[in-house]
Amino acid sequence: MNSIKSVPARVLSRRPGHSLEAEREQFDKTQAISISKAINTQEAPVKEKHARRIILGTHHEKGAFTFWSYAIGLPLPSSSILSWKFCHVLHKVLRDGHPNVLHDCQRHRSNIREIGDLWGHLHDRYGQLVNVYTKLLLTKISFHLKHPQFPAGLEVTDEVLEKTAGTDVNNIFQLTVEMFDYMDCELRLSESVFRQLNTAIAVSQMSSGQCRLAPLIQVIQDCSHLYHYTEVPSNPPSSGLPADTLQGHRDRFHEQFHRYDPGTEDALGPREPGLPGWGPPNFLRASALAEHIKPVVVIPEEAPEDEEPENLIEISTGPPAGEPVVVADLFEQTFGPPNGSLKDDRDMQIETLKREVETLRAELEKIRLEAQRYVSQLKGQVNTLEAELEEQRKQKQKALVDNEQLRHELAQLRAAQREGERNQGLREEAEKKASTIEARYHKLKEKHSELIGTHAELLRKNADTAKQLTVTQQSQEEVARVKEQLAFQMEQVKRESEMKLEEQSDLLEQLRKELEAKAGELVSDPPQAGVGRNAGDRLWALDTLSAEKAALSSAVQQREAELLAAQGLVREKDAALSLEQQRSSQETAELRGQLADKESRERELRQRLLDEQFAVLRGTAAEAERILQDAVAKLDDPLHLRCTSSPDYLVSRAQAALDAMSALEKGHAQYLVSRSDASALVAALTQFSYLAADTIVNGSATSHLAPTDPADRLIDTCRECGARALELMGQLQEQGTVHQAQPGLVRVPLQGVLQLGQELKPKSLDVRQEELGAMVDKEMAATSAAIEDAVRRIEDMMNQARHASSGVKLEVNERILNSCTDLMKAIRLLVTTSTSLQKEIVESGRGAATQQEFYAKNSRWTEGLISASKAVGWGATQLVESADRVVLHTGKYEELIVCSHEIAASTAQLVAASKVKADKHSPHLSRLQECSRTVNEMAASVVASTKSGQEQIEERDTMDFSGLSLIKLKKQEMETQVSACSCSGAEPWAGGRHRS
């Protein structure tokens, strides 16, 4: 039932206020009325006057803000016809509205996509059309935003088209492909509409057919331009590409041509004016482009519609008093009155008055019925407005509470976001620093290796120089030794020569004296001839000695010359040796200086490497300390009281933290051995801080569900773990206390957390493990029995509903119960398939063991199956009870919706528990997944039928006024008008508060 949302103009004119505010209020109200009248649940086409007002509104405010502000509040998921008409109006607004509408629609792409996806998953005729229509609208928005040269109406000149495509063949190719995709979306919508019309054997002149066909006017207008834009680039002479390259374009164009043939009656529309007989163009003929005629769509002019506001009560009036009533009898006109006498004027007045009385009585009856009808409508509207007002009040209170909660949550989220952004920034900064330090470390390592190589090379050169120096020194010593030997030999030869010379001189002097003596004797004694011969012999000997003396003198001179040459050679050797010694000493000094520089640089680089490694370690420890401080702060955070965790997850986190502790101890030991490499300690420290913080947070969350004493012990152990971890982080940040750090001290509280988590684990079922197999079969059988009982009860309820109700209520009850029956059948099939899959799992996994032993071995899996089976059986029972209360009008429709969701979740739990140990290639598993999808679809069908039935009951629920008298009717009419005026005055304030 349409509610009264418009206030008479005379009432608005009496209200005080600024003219601009009044104009804006009048504009908003006009747009709201037009949108509500254009987009409704009636299966009838959208009226042009309402759509025209909406389009003019976009031009008035230069955008579609007002349109979207009202469109977002429409219950589109509840009615497929409402969504279809919304898409139609949005298509009109996109084509004929202000250019800024595109940008406003771009901001609501997600809303359009969600509506299309929602109705695409439901089996509804209009829903499938809505899915196709939303895809068309999204494609249209994307295309025109990417190519702003094309307006939403797609009407551009050939010059603009050529300028947009440009001269690049790649741009032309891409633009043509996008136009083909655009055309496909348009044609897919038209084909879907005609397919539904043919399937439903609908008549296009009926309101249902016109409702489906109305959007195709915009489709024809779009396709007319797209046909022209895609025909020209597909021609090889016009696009400048070879025919083979455009073969794909031509094939696609021919396919779309046969789908969109403007010359046939069964396509999108009648023959368009100005076109020859239609046939696919021949792109390989050069003259085909000259024969091309741009198609034109002509929409006939529509008769002007009355745009006057509708009256609340229409009272038809009789003919005017001055108009005579023509009452003529053909017999009297021809033959005159009977018996030849004329009627008296009074008789004629009496008859006239009687006829007027009858006319007035009929008009009064008509007015009474019309007033009764309007009174009933007004009362219904008053009730609806009162309910809406009460609902808005409740929503206002709820909104205030939710607003406070959301404001509080928003503040927390912003704080968490800021903290996360800060942590992220610190993490990124630490990563950048680590990467920079690592790069510098690699560079320093390379320099260090280069220095080591240079040092080794210098050491080799030094060794070679020392060796050469040693050889030179040996050569010098050898030369000195040879020199000394030569000097000694020369002295010896000189002494020998002098001795021989002295001996020969002495001998010669002696011989001379003897000769003189002999000569004197001979002079004195001439006869002694023999003595003269002896003197001659002595003279010969003297000559011989003189010759030997000359030979010895020459030998001495030769030896002196050799000695002088040797002395010159020695002097040269001495000069060369002195030069070599000077050069060697200079090179040695230079090499020693370079070696000292290299060693100093190496020490400096090594110290810098150690400092940078410690800086990385200190930054990592500081970040780990912040992470642990945040985790420890969660222990006292009151907002963390709502967070819970399971002991199993706590045990897994504690065990992982203990494993990380071992890696931390190993990395710490390696760092103490070699402080030039802290990579192992940094990696272990990062992992340990995350796992330790996770363990502390999950320990706190687990304590919220644990008994008091274990919870207190767990909290204390987590505090101790956090304190020792923070102490360790503090020691690792100081260079003097790194060697004193003991990571093993954190192991004790972590082990305590692990032990407490194991103690808090839930105990097994209070049954023996050998009884688990029988319990599984028993629960599955009980679930099947519960579902069978549910199906039987639903059939009984359906029979009772057929006897107890009729009309709309019977239709709604049958629809709801039928959907519940389909859901129960789908669940029964799923349970049967799950049982078959479980048997297959047991047979394939038990081996030589028995079935009971397999269930006992896999007790957790078995307990999961039992829990899931119980949940399915309980959900089926609750669904039947809710359906029973809904049929008997003692329950709410929302209970049935909640039960549908609950039973879908229970079956999903059963599916998950069944396929944990199943083979992924098992046929039973694929059938189980198919049954799961069927159950979800049936649950959605139950929800949809419940919502539609609820809406139908609310819309068709009328009031009976047949037993009221005219006085009571007038009295109630006056009361209704008073209530309507009060509600209409309160509604804009409530609507304004709601929009704000």
Secondary structure, 3 states (H helix, E strand, C coil): CCCCCCCCHHHHHCCCCCHHHHHHHHHHHHHHHHHHHHCCCCCCCCCHHHHHHHHHHHHHHCCCHHHHHHHCCCCHHHCHHHHHHHHHHHHHHHHHCCCCHHHHHHCCHHHHHHHHHHHHCCCCHHHHHHHHHHHHHHHHHHHHHHCCCCCCCCCCCHHHHHHHHCCCHHHHHHHHHHHHHHHHHHHHHHHHHHHHHHHHCCCCCCHHHHHHHCCHHHHHHHHHHHHHHHHCCCCHHHHCCCCCCCHHHHHHHHHHHHHCCCCCCCCCCCCCCCCCCCCCCCCCCHHHCCCCCCCCCCCCCCCCCCCCCCCCCCCCCCCCCCCCCCCCCHHHHHHCCHHHCCCCHHHHHHHHHHHHHHHHHHHHHHHHHHHHHHHHHHHHHHHHHHHHHHHHHHHHHHHHHHHHHHHHHHHHHHHHHHHHHHHHHHHHHHHHHHHHHHHHHHHHHHHHHHHHHHHHHHHHHHHHHHHHHHHHHHHHHHHHHHHHHHHHHHHHHHHHHHHHHHHHHHHHHHHHHHHHHHHHHHHHCCCCHHHHHHHHHHHHHHHHHHHHHHHHHHHHHHHHHHHHHHHHHHHHHHHHHHHHHHHHHHHHHHHHHHHHHHHHHHHHHHHHHHHHHHHHHHHHHHHHHHHHHHHHHHHHCHHHHHCCCCHHHHHHHHHHHHHHHHHHHHHHHHHHHCCCCCHHHHHHHHHHHHHHHHHHHHHHHHHCCCCHHHHHHHHHHHHHHHHHHHHHHHHHCCCCCCCCCCHHHHHHHHHHHHHHHHHHCCCCCCCCHHHHHHHHHHHHHHHHHHHHHHHHHHHHHHHHHHHHCCHHHHHHHHHHHHHHHHHHHHHHHHHHHHHHHHHHHHHHHCCCCCHHHHHHHCHHHHHHHHHHHHHHHHHHHHHHHHHHHHHCCCCCHHHHHHHHHHHHHHHHHHHHHHCCCCCCCCHHHHHHHHHHHHHHHHHHHHHHHHHHHHHHHHHHCCCCCCCCCHHHHHHHHHHHHHHHHHHHHHHHHHHHHHHC
